Amino acid sequence: MCGIVTLYNKRQMPVKQETISAMTGVILHRGPDDDGFHLEDNIALGFRRLSIIDVEGGHQPLFNETRDIWIIGNGEVYNYKELQQWLKDSGHVFHTDSDIETILHLYEEVGTDAPKHLRGMFGFTIYDSRKKRLFGARDHFGIKPLYYVETSDSIGVASEIKSLLELPGFKREVNHTGFYHYLTFQYVPDPETMYKGIYRIPPAHSFIIENDQIKLERYWDVEFKPDESKPFSYFVEGTRSVMLESVDKHRISEVPRGAFLSSGVDSSSIVAMLRTFEPVKTFSVGSDIPGYSELDFAKRTAAFLGTEHFERVVNAQQYMNELPRLIWHQDEPVADPSAILLYFVAQMASEHVTVVLSGEGADEFFGGYNIYREPSSLRMFSGMPAWMRQSIGYMAQRLPDQVKGKNFLIRGSKTVEQRFFGNALIFSEEMKRRVVMDDIARSESYVSPFTITEEIYKRASEYDDVTKMQYLDIHTWLRGNILMKADKMTMANSLELRVPFIDLKVFEFAATIPTKYKIANGTTKHVLREAMKDFLPPEIKSKKKLGFPVPTRHWLKNEFYKWAKEIIFESKVDDLINKAYVLYMLDEHREGNADYSRKIWTILIFMLWHQIFIEQKYTFDPYVSPNVDIRRKKNSLQHIG
């Protein structure tokens, strides 16, 4: 796990060392072990290294035998050994045992088709001096982040946005379209970011920079291929087999490993499978508010599986103290409260290990979210003609709010494309217009969230409703929320997080499971539960997903109330947000008249982000967690022993 920076100056202007050094230095936390640079004419490659594979020899940038092709890369390629042997048989000479050097020689062999051969998580850039071009790619599912910006003088690509903010002449401005989408989704969906002019390189895309232009191209796409001819037992056995193989692949490293453990099937399954290969250290986190901690479940699971277990309890003050710096680490506002708890568990783990395995992605691939049961409950509406469904919806809208079943009728009157925006729908369009200022709401930048989901649903038009929901979540929620917080909160602690569920081979198999086997027996991800049942404690097999729950609903009424008011008053977002309405929601929430916690939290996170990155009220220096030194000393003593 590392951090990369690429800078291309237009009109053949040479790159200054101080510019690339500043862009690279600000992501020190991503690579505290080493740095490296290559400057040539109008291009520069910058690198920060967290040593995982070929610890002694994996310094970057790496180069080929003739020193006319250079590479920097972030992530891990799990099939690099097989690729390396094939390339050696084809005559390539390797100078290291690094997985990133394998990408370099793969590019020599197959050109821009190189990403199609990779299995893993990655973001890389190759400079081909023979062709005077830069080529790079981001992994299939977006596990590793990659951003780009184009100014009048330069094109920059980096693992984190904060590197691009160091470009001379870049003006920090809020992307209004991104802001409106954020109010719907609690994050800014691809390819936009919250910054005007900065974009994500989407997952499964490569890029070429040459002739003063950047061009993006898709190299792979998500495709579900349900196989109705196979029995249930085939998918159970196949899931167990492919997951064990994936966990084994994700063990590749020369440094200590561990795993996050919550209380659900996903993380428990990863730990249980990892335990079949080696002793395991597990790490859990919870809050000090009753009902918002699953530490007891995690502790019992750890005892059942025989792991060396560590846990941490976080209170409101600790959470509040760390929040501004962690928003700086995130680069963008992501209003998922569990992101901050993820930081705390990563902080604890970083004292003991360099790599952690985690259970992200199981819900999207195997059909795990409870909302995926909705198409079954609404099946009675699916056979109705459109006019009848619309009429039911119209009449339901006119019912008093206290009428039982009103929301059921409204949702049943809509198609899945009309009702499902992914796992977070924070503000409705009606409420959004109350929250944003009138002149902003009437501006041309105000766009419907359907502009995000419509194109995705079009590509999934032949799937059943549950699969459509999975497809949408993979293209929105997974990459925009789940994987963003997983990368940024672990890398804030110089810790590499690996996700064995989000693996190309795992997806290829999971994509063949029919919906009737995913949503069945009164539960979700039924195949996965059955595949893992012999590994897990009985109480975990059918447990509902909670993850790391956060008591923001409670804290906003109590410990966070005064703090929230101060942020609302002090943040300079009066041109964007109707503060009077936000204060109204905060007071209504405190009095218990309505639960506005998610909406208030979404606004507060944006305001904090605005103070840090736009107003620059708070500044943070490049930082490496002191736990990294503790970890190094422990590893050194173990090595000596």
C-alpha positions in Angstrom: 0.0 0.0 0.0 1.4 3.3 -1.0 0.7 6.7 -2.4 1.4 7.9 -6.0 1.5 11.3 -7.7 1.9 11.9 -11.4 2.4 15.4 -12.9 2.4 16.2 -16.6 3.2 19.8 -17.7 1.7 21.1 -20.9 3.7 22.8 -23.7 6.8 20.8 -22.7 7.4 22.9 -19.6 9.8 21.2 -17.2 8.5 20.0 -13.8 10.0 21.6 -10.7 11.3 19.2 -8.0 9.7 21.3 -5.3 6.3 20.9 -6.9 6.3 17.1 -7.1 8.0 16.9 -3.7 5.2 19.0 -2.1 2.5 16.9 -3.8 4.1 13.7 -2.6 5.0 14.9 0.9 1.5 15.7 1.9 0.5 12.0 1.7 3.4 10.9 4.0 0.9 8.8 5.9 0.3 6.5 2.9 4.0 5.6 2.8 6.1 6.3 5.8 8.9 3.8 4.9 10.3 5.4 1.7 9.9 7.9 -1.1 11.1 8.1 -4.6 10.9 10.4 -7.7 11.6 10.4 -11.4 11.6 13.6 -13.4 12.1 13.6 -17.1 11.4 16.7 -19.3 7.8 17.7 -18.7 6.7 14.7 -16.5 7.3 13.7 -12.9 6.5 10.6 -10.9 6.3 10.8 -7.1 6.0 7.9 -4.6 5.5 7.2 -0.9 6.0 3.6 0.2 4.5 1.4 2.8 6.6 -1.8 2.5 4.5 -5.0 2.1 6.1 -7.2 -0.6 9.8 -7.4 -1.4 10.5 -5.1 1.6 14.2 -4.8 0.8 14.0 -4.4 -3.0 10.7 -2.8 -3.9 11.8 0.9 -4.0 9.8 2.9 -6.6 9.8 4.3 -9.2 10.8 1.1 -10.9 12.2 0.8 -14.5 12.7 -1.7 -17.2 16.0 -3.1 -18.5 16.6 -0.2 -20.9 15.4 2.5 -18.5 12.9 3.9 -20.9 9.7 2.8 -19.1 9.1 3.8 -15.5 6.3 2.9 -13.1 4.8 3.9 -9.7 2.0 1.8 -8.2 -0.3 1.6 -5.2 -1.9 -1.6 -4.0 -1.4 -5.3 -4.4 -1.6 -7.7 -7.4 -2.5 -11.1 -6.1 -1.7 -13.1 -9.3 1.7 -11.4 -9.8 3.6 -14.7 -9.2 1.8 -16.4 -12.1 2.2 -13.4 -14.3 5.8 -13.0 -13.4 6.6 -16.6 -14.4 4.9 -16.2 -17.7 6.8 -13.0 -18.4 10.1 -14.6 -17.4 9.4 -17.4 -19.8 8.8 -14.8 -22.5 12.3 -13.3 -21.9 11.7 -10.5 -19.5 14.3 -9.8 -16.9 13.2 -8.9 -13.3 15.3 -6.8 -10.9 13.0 -7.2 -7.9 10.2 -9.6 -6.6 7.8 -6.7 -6.6 4.2 -7.1 -7.9 4.5 -3.5 -9.3 7.5 -4.5 -11.5 5.3 -7.3 -12.9 2.8 -4.6 -14.1 5.7 -2.8 -15.8 6.8 -5.9 -17.8 3.2 -6.8 -18.5 2.8 -3.4 -20.1 5.9 -4.2 -22.3 4.3 -7.5 -23.3 0.6 -6.5 -23.9 0.6 -2.7 -23.9 -2.6 -1.0 -22.6 -4.3 -4.3 -22.2 -2.2 -4.8 -19.0 -5.0 -4.0 -16.5 -7.2 -6.8 -18.0 -4.7 -9.4 -16.8 -4.5 -8.2 -13.1 -6.2 -9.6 -10.1 -6.0 -7.3 -7.1 -6.4 -3.7 -5.9 -4.3 -1.1 -7.7 -3.8 2.4 -9.0 -0.6 2.9 -11.1 1.0 5.2 -13.7 3.6 4.1 -16.3 5.7 6.6 -18.2 6.7 5.3 -21.6 9.5 7.7 -22.8 9.6 6.0 -26.2 6.1 7.1 -26.9 6.2 10.2 -24.7 3.0 9.2 -23.0 1.7 8.3 -19.5 -0.5 5.3 -19.1 -2.3 4.1 -15.9 -5.3 2.4 -14.5 -7.5 1.9 -11.4 -8.6 -1.6 -10.3 -11.9 -3.3 -11.3 -14.0 -2.3 -8.3 -12.3 0.9 -7.0 -10.6 -0.5 -3.9 -7.7 1.9 -4.5 -8.5 5.6 -5.1 -7.2 7.6 -8.0 -8.0 11.2 -8.8 -7.1 13.7 -11.6 -7.2 17.4 -12.3 -6.5 19.4 -15.4 -5.4 23.0 -15.3 -4.3 25.4 -18.0 -0.7 24.3 -17.4 -0.8 20.8 -16.1 -2.5 17.4 -15.7 -2.1 15.7 -12.3 -3.1 12.2 -11.1 -2.8 11.2 -7.5 -3.9 8.7 -4.8 -5.4 11.5 -2.8 -7.0 14.9 -3.6 -4.8 16.7 -1.2 -1.8 16.1 -3.5 -3.7 17.8 -6.4 -4.5 20.8 -4.2 -0.7 21.5 -4.1 -0.7 22.3 -7.8 0.3 25.9 -8.3 -2.6 28.0 -9.4 -5.4 25.5 -8.6 -8.4 27.4 -7.1 -10.4 25.6 -4.4 -14.1 25.8 -5.2 -17.2 23.8 -4.2 -18.6 21.7 -7.1 -22.3 22.7 -6.8 -23.5 19.7 -8.7 -21.5 17.4 -6.4 -22.9 19.2 -3.4 -26.5 18.5 -4.5 -25.7 14.8 -5.1 -24.0 14.6 -1.7 -27.2 15.7 0.0 -28.9 12.7 -1.6 -26.3 10.0 -1.3 -24.1 11.2 1.7 -21.1 11.1 -0.7 -20.4 12.5 -4.2 -20.9 9.8 -6.8 -18.4 9.1 -9.6 -16.8 10.7 -11.5 -17.4 14.0 -9.7 -15.8 15.1 -6.4 -16.8 18.0 -4.1 -14.1 20.1 -5.8 -14.8 21.9 -9.0 -12.4 20.6 -11.6 -11.2 17.5 -9.7 -12.5 14.1 -10.8 -12.1 10.4 -9.9 -10.7 8.0 -12.4 -13.6 5.5 -12.3 -13.0 1.9 -11.3 -12.1 -0.4 -14.2 -10.8 2.5 -16.3 -7.4 3.2 -17.7 -6.1 6.6 -18.8 -3.6 7.9 -21.3 -1.9 11.4 -21.1 -0.2 12.6 -24.2 -0.3 15.7 -26.5 -1.5 17.8 -23.5 -4.7 15.8 -23.1 -6.0 13.0 -20.8 -8.3 10.3 -22.2 -10.1 7.7 -20.1 -11.3 4.3 -21.3 -13.2 1.4 -19.7 -11.3 -1.9 -19.7 -13.9 -4.1 -17.8 -17.5 -4.0 -16.7 -19.6 -5.7 -14.0 -21.8 -8.4 -15.5 -24.2 -10.7 -13.7 -24.7 -14.1 -15.3 -27.2 -16.1 -13.1 -27.1 -19.8 -13.8 -30.5 -21.3 -13.1 -29.4 -24.8 -14.2 -27.3 -25.5 -11.1 -28.6 -26.7 -7.7 -28.3 -24.8 -4.5 -25.5 -27.1 -3.2 -23.3 -26.2 -6.2 -23.3 -22.5 -5.2 -22.7 -23.3 -1.5 -19.7 -25.4 -2.2 -18.4 -23.1 -4.9 -18.7 -20.1 -2.6 -16.8 -21.8 0.1 -14.1 -22.9 -2.4 -13.6 -19.5 -4.1 -13.6 -17.6 -0.8 -11.0 -19.9 0.8 -8.8 -19.4 -2.3 -9.3 -15.6 -2.2 -8.4 -15.4 1.5 -5.3 -17.4 0.8 -4.3 -15.1 -2.0 -4.9 -12.0 0.2 -2.3 -13.4 2.7 0.6 -12.5 0.4 3.0 -10.2 2.3 6.3 -10.1 4.2 4.8 -8.2 7.2 2.4 -9.2 10.1 -1.3 -9.6 9.2 -4.5 -9.4 11.2 -8.2 -8.9 10.6 -11.1 -6.6 11.6 -13.9 -8.3 13.4 -17.4 -6.8 14.0 -20.3 -9.1 14.8 -21.7 -10.2 11.5 -21.3 -13.0 9.0 -18.9 -11.1 6.7 -16.0 -10.2 8.9 -16.5 -13.3 11.0 -16.2 -15.4 7.8 -13.0 -13.7 6.8 -11.5 -14.3 10.2 -12.6 -17.9 10.3 -11.1 -18.7 6.9 -7.9 -16.8 7.7 -7.7 -18.9 10.9 -7.5 -22.1 8.8 -4.2 -20.9 7.4 -2.5 -19.2 10.3 -2.8 -17.7 13.8 -4.8 -14.5 13.7 -4.9 -11.2 15.6 -8.4 -9.6 15.5 -9.5 -6.0 16.2 -12.9 -4.6 17.2 -14.3 -1.2 18.2 -17.5 0.0 19.8 -19.0 3.0 21.6 -19.7 3.5 25.2 -23.5 4.0 24.7 -25.6 0.9 25.5 -27.2 -0.6 22.3 -24.5 0.9 20.1 -21.7 -1.7 20.6 -21.3 -5.2 19.3 -18.1 -5.9 21.3 -19.6 -8.7 23.3 -20.5 -10.6 20.1 -17.1 -9.9 18.6 -15.4 -11.1 21.8 -17.3 -14.4 21.8 -16.6 -14.9 18.1 -12.9 -14.3 18.6 -12.9 -16.9 21.5 -14.8 -19.4 19.4 -12.3 -19.0 16.5 -9.3 -18.9 18.8 -7.8 -15.5 17.8 -5.7 -13.1 19.8 -8.3 -10.4 20.3 -8.0 -6.6 20.9 -10.9 -4.1 21.4 -11.4 -0.4 22.0 -14.3 1.6 23.3 -14.8 5.1 21.9 -16.7 7.9 23.6 -18.2 11.1 22.3 -15.3 13.3 23.2 -12.7 11.1 21.6 -14.8 10.9 18.5 -15.2 14.7 18.4 -11.5 15.4 19.0 -10.4 13.3 16.0 -13.2 14.3 13.6 -11.6 17.4 11.9 -8.3 15.7 11.2 -10.1 12.6 9.8 -12.2 14.7 7.5 -8.8 16.1 6.2 -7.7 12.5 5.6 -10.9 11.7 3.7 -10.4 14.7 1.3 -14.1 14.9 0.7 -17.2 14.9 3.0 -18.5 11.4 3.4 -21.3 11.5 6.0 -21.0 7.9 7.2 -20.4 8.0 11.0 -18.9 4.6 11.0 -15.9 5.9 9.0 -14.6 7.5 12.2 -14.9 4.3 14.2 -13.1 2.5 11.4 -10.2 5.0 12.0 -10.1 4.0 15.7 -10.0 0.3 15.1 -7.3 0.8 12.4 -5.3 2.9 14.8 -5.4 0.1 17.3 -4.5 -2.5 14.7 -1.6 -0.4 13.4 0.3 -1.0 16.6 0.4 -4.7 15.9 0.2 -5.4 12.2 0.8 -3.8 8.8 -1.9 -5.6 6.9 -5.6 -6.2 7.9 -8.2 -8.3 6.1 -11.9 -7.1 6.3 -15.3 -8.1 5.1 -16.4 -5.3 2.8 -18.2 -6.2 -0.4 -20.0 -9.4 0.7 -23.4 -7.6 0.7 -23.0 -6.2 -2.8 -21.7 -9.4 -4.3 -23.9 -11.9 -2.5 -27.1 -9.9 -1.9 -26.8 -9.1 1.8 -28.6 -5.8 2.5 -32.0 -6.1 4.1 -33.4 -3.7 1.5 -32.8 -6.4 -1.2 -35.8 -8.2 0.3 -38.1 -5.3 -0.7 -38.8 -6.5 -4.3 -40.3 -9.7 -2.8 -42.5 -7.8 -0.4 -43.7 -5.5 -3.2 -44.3 -8.3 -5.7 -48.1 -7.7 -5.6 -47.6 -4.4 -7.4 -45.3 -5.6 -10.1 -48.1 -7.1 -12.2 -50.2 -4.0 -12.2 -50.4 -1.7 -15.2 -48.4 1.5 -14.8 -51.5 3.7 -14.6 -52.9 1.7 -11.7 -49.6 1.9 -9.7 -49.4 5.6 -10.3 -53.0 6.0 -9.1 -52.2 4.1 -5.9 -49.1 6.3 -5.3 -51.1 9.5 -5.9 -53.8 8.4 -3.4 -51.2 7.2 -0.8 -49.5 10.6 -1.0 -52.7 12.2 0.2 -53.1 10.0 3.2 -52.2 11.5 6.7 -48.6 10.5 7.8 -49.9 8.5 10.7 -51.9 6.1 8.5 -50.2 2.7 8.7 -49.0 1.4 5.4 -48.7 4.7 3.6 -45.0 4.4 2.9 -45.6 0.8 1.7 -48.1 1.9 -0.8 -45.9 4.8 -2.0 -42.9 2.5 -2.5 -45.1 -0.2 -4.2 -46.4 2.4 -6.7 -42.9 3.0 -7.9 -40.5 0.9 -10.0 -37.2 -0.1 -8.5 -35.6 2.6 -10.7 -37.8 5.2 -9.1 -37.5 4.2 -5.5 -34.0 2.8 -5.0 -31.0 5.2 -5.0 -28.7 2.9 -3.1 -28.1 2.3 0.6 -28.4 6.0 1.5 -31.1 8.4 0.6 -30.6 11.3 3.0 -32.6 14.2 1.7 -35.6 13.9 -0.6 -35.8 16.5 -3.4 -38.5 18.3 -1.5 -36.4 18.6 1.7 -33.3 19.4 -0.3 -35.0 22.6 -1.5 -35.6 23.6 2.1 -31.9 23.0 3.0 -30.2 24.8 0.1 -30.6 28.5 -0.5 -33.2 29.6 -3.0 -30.9 31.0 -5.6 -28.8 27.9 -5.5 -31.9 25.6 -5.8 -33.0 27.5 -8.9 -29.6 27.4 -10.6 -28.6 25.3 -13.6 -26.3 23.3 -11.4 -29.3 21.9 -9.5 -29.7 18.4 -11.0 -31.8 15.4 -10.1 -30.2 12.3 -8.5 -31.8 10.4 -11.4 -29.0 11.7 -13.6 -26.7 9.4 -11.6 -28.8 6.3 -11.3 -30.6 6.4 -14.7 -27.5 5.5 -16.8 -26.6 2.7 -14.4 -30.0 1.2 -14.4 -30.1 1.3 -18.2 -27.0 -1.0 -18.3 -28.9 -3.3 -15.9 -32.2 -3.3 -17.7 -32.3 -7.1 -18.3 -31.7 -8.0 -14.7 -34.4 -8.8 -12.0 -35.0 -6.1 -9.4 -32.7 -7.5 -6.7 -29.8 -7.8 -9.2 -30.5 -4.2 -10.4 -30.1 -3.0 -6.8 -26.8 -4.9 -6.4 -25.6 -3.5 -9.7 -26.5 0.0 -8.6 -24.8 -0.4 -5.2 -21.6 -1.7 -6.8 -21.4 1.4 -9.0 -22.4 3.9 -6.3 -22.4 2.9 -2.6 -19.5 0.4 -2.7 -17.0 2.7 -4.4 -18.3 6.0 -3.1 -18.8 5.2 0.5 -17.6 1.7 1.6 -14.3 1.6 -0.1 -13.5 5.3 0.3 -13.7 5.2 4.1 -11.9 1.8 4.1 -8.9 3.2 2.2 -8.7 6.6 3.8 -9.2 5.6 7.4 -6.7 2.7 7.3 -4.1 4.7 5.4 -4.4 7.5 7.9 -2.7 4.9 10.2 -0.3 3.6 7.6 -2.2 0.3 7.5 -3.0 -1.7 4.5 -6.6 -3.0 4.3 -7.4 -6.0 2.0 -10.9 -7.1 1.1 -11.1 -10.8 0.0 -14.8 -10.6 -0.9 -14.0 -7.8 -3.4 -12.0 -10.0 -5.7 -12.4 -10.6 -9.4 -12.6 -14.4 -9.1 -15.1 -14.1 -6.2 -17.3 -11.8 -8.2 -17.2 -14.0 -11.3 -18.6 -16.8 -9.2 -21.0 -14.7 -7.1 -22.5 -13.2 -10.3 -23.7 -16.7 -11.3 -25.9 -17.2 -8.2 -29.6 -16.9 -9.0 -31.6 -14.4 -6.9 -33.8 -17.2 -5.6 -30.7 -18.5 -3.7 -29.5 -15.1 -2.5 -32.7 -13.9 -0.9 -34.2 -17.1 0.6 -35.2 -18.8 3.8 -36.3 -15.5 5.3 -32.8 -13.9 5.1 -30.3 -12.3 2.7 -27.0 -13.7 1.2 -28.4 -17.1 1.9 -25.8 -19.0 -0.1 -22.9 -17.2 1.7 -24.5 -18.0 5.1 -24.8 -21.7 4.2 -21.3 -21.8 2.8 -19.8 -20.3 6.0 -22.0 -22.0 8.6 -19.5 -24.7 9.6 -16.9 -22.0 10.3 -19.0 -19.7 12.5 -20.6 -19.7 16.0 -24.3 -20.6 15.8 -25.4 -17.1 17.0 -23.5 -15.4 14.1 -24.9 -17.5 11.2 -28.2 -15.7 10.9 -27.3 -12.4 12.6 -28.4 -9.2 10.9 -25.7 -6.8 9.7 -24.8 -3.9 11.9 -21.0 -3.4 11.4 -19.6 -0.7 13.7 -22.8 1.2 14.9 -22.4 4.8 15.9 -24.7 6.6 18.4 -24.9 9.9 16.5 -28.7 10.0 17.1 -28.0 10.1 20.9 -24.9 12.3 20.7 -26.6 15.1 18.7 -29.2 15.4 21.4 -26.6 15.5 24.1 -22.8 15.7 23.8 -22.7 17.0 20.3 -25.5 19.5 20.5 -23.5 22.6 21.5 -20.6 21.7 19.2 -23.1 21.2 16.3 -24.6 24.6 16.8 -21.2 26.3 16.8 -20.3 24.7 13.5 -23.6 25.8 12.0 -23.1 29.4 13.1 -19.3 29.6 12.2 -19.2 27.8 8.9 -19.1 30.2 5.9 -21.6 28.3 3.8 -24.5 30.9 3.9 -24.5 31.1 0.1 -25.2 27.3 0.0 -27.2 26.2 3.0 -30.3 27.6 4.8 -28.8 27.6 8.3 -32.2 28.5 9.9 -33.7 25.3 8.6 -30.7 23.3 9.8 -31.0 24.8 13.3 -34.7 24.0 13.2 -33.9 20.3 12.5 -31.3 20.2 15.2 -33.7 21.5 17.8 -36.5 19.3 16.7 -34.2 16.4 16.9 -33.0 17.3 20.4 -36.6 17.6 21.6 -37.4 14.2 20.2 -40.1 15.5 17.8 -38.3 13.9 14.8 -35.2 11.9 14.0 -33.1 14.2 11.8 -29.8 12.7 12.9 -28.6 11.5 9.5 -29.6 14.7 7.8 -28.0 16.9 10.4 -24.8 14.8 10.3 -24.7 15.1 6.5 -24.8 18.9 6.8 -22.3 19.0 9.7 -19.7 16.9 7.8 -20.0 19.2 4.8 -19.6 22.3 6.9 -16.5 20.8 8.6 -15.0 19.9 5.2 -15.7 23.4 4.0 -13.9 24.9 7.0 -10.9 22.7 6.4 -10.5 22.7 2.6 -12.3 25.8 1.4 -12.0 28.3 4.2 -8.8 26.7 5.4 -9.7 27.5 9.0 -7.8 24.4 10.1 -4.6 23.1 8.7 -2.9 19.8 9.2 0.7 18.9 8.6 1.8 15.6 7.0 1.6 13.1 9.8 2.6 9.5 10.6 0.9 7.7 13.5 3.3 7.0 16.4 1.9 3.4 16.3 4.0 2.9 13.2 7.2 3.2 15.2 5.7 0.9 17.9 4.9 -1.6 15.2 8.4 -1.4 13.7 10.0 -2.0 17.1 7.8 -5.0 17.8 8.6 -6.5 14.4 12.3 -5.9 14.8 12.3 -7.6 18.2 10.3 -10.6 16.8 12.8 -10.8 13.9 15.7 -10.8 16.3 14.0 -13.4 18.4 
